[in-house]
C-alpha cells in the first residue's frame, strides 16, 4: 500500500488496541501503543532510503529483506525497545504484540498489491504479488479516515468502532480475493482471441470494477488490455526482442536488478548509428499507452555499455536523457 494508507492503518490499529484491557486502562500505555503502531505500520518501508544508493539498488531491494520474516521480529524489537526507553513501566509483551501486529499487517497488505514483497525470505527470494488490491484503495483509506474521525470526536468508543471496521475490511478483502480469482479464471471464455497456452493476469486499478489485463503468449510476448463492464478491450501488444544486444544487456547491473524484480519484463531493441538501445519494460505498469517503469541501457556496436537508466520515467523524458548522454 502507499505510505498514506499505511499511516491511517497505524492509527486504526491503535484504536483497535483498546480491545486489550491493559491498553484501554492506562493512558500512558495507550499512547505508547499509538506511537508503536504508527511506527510499526511505516517501518518496513524504511528501505526507501536505499534510493540514496541509486534506483537499481532500490528496485532490487525495496520490499525485500525489510519485509521478510526475520524483519517482522527485528522491527518489532527495535520499536518496542525504543518505547521502553521513552516510557516507564510499560507492559512490554502487550506493547510488543501491538507493534508486531502493525508491522505484520503492513507486510500482509503489501502482498495484495501488484508490486509485491519477498515476504517468505529467507526461505525463498520469490516476489509474491497477488494483484488483488490497488496500491491506493479508496475503500480502505476512506473507511479508516471515517473511523479515526469518529474516534477523535468521541462519537463512539474505539473498542466498538475499530473491531467493526476491521471485520468489514476482512469481508472486503475476502470479496476482492474471490472476485479477482473468479474473473481471472474465466477471462479465456470472454476472449475471442484465446489460443491454447495463453495465460491471463488481472491487475487492479484505482476503480473497483476496472482491471488491466496482461495476457502472456506461449512465445513470451504480451498482449495488454482492459476489463470493464464485463467486456475485454485489447489495447496493445508487445513483441519482446531477441538479439545478441538484448542478451548482452542482461550483464549490466541496472538491467540485472530490474529482471531480478520483474517477471513481466519485455525487451525492446532500437538500432542507432552508434550502436544499440535496449529498453526493458514491465508490462504490468501501463499508463496511457506508455510503460513508465523501465530499465534502459545503451551500448556501442561491440556491446560495450555507454549509459543506463532504471526507474520511473516517461518516454519523452527518457529520450531526452539518452540523447544528452550518448
JOBEL-V201144 format. One record per pair of residues at least 24 apart in sequence whose C-alpha atoms are under 7 Angstrom apart, sorted by the first residue. I is the first residue (numbers start at 0). J is the second residue. Records with the same first field share a line. If there is no record, write none. Layout:
I: J / J
This chain:
0: 108 / 109 / 112 / 134 / 135
1: 134 / 135
4: 140
5: 40 / 41 / 105
6: 37 / 40 / 41
7: 143 / 144
8: 143
9: 36 / 37 / 40 / 101
10: 36 / 37
11: 143 / 147 / 161
12: 36 / 101
14: 157 / 158 / 161
15: 157 / 158 / 161 / 162
16: 97
17: 157 / 158
18: 158
28: 89
31: 82
32: 94 / 97
35: 78 / 98
36: 97 / 98 / 101
39: 98 / 101 / 102
40: 101 / 102 / 105
42: 74 / 102
54: 309 / 310
55: 253 / 256 / 309
58: 256 / 257
59: 256 / 257 / 259 / 260
62: 116 / 117
63: 116 / 117
66: 106 / 116 / 117 / 118
67: 117 / 118 / 119 / 120
68: 118 / 119 / 120
71: 99 / 102 / 103
75: 99
113: 202
130: 201 / 202 / 203
131: 175 / 176 / 179 / 203
132: 203
133: 203 / 204 / 205
135: 205
136: 205
190: 231
213: 283
239: 265 / 266 / 267
240: 266 / 267 / 268
244: 302
245: 277
247: 302
248: 277 / 296
253: 294 / 309
254: 294
257: 294
273: 299 / 300
274: 298 / 299 / 300
275: 299 / 300
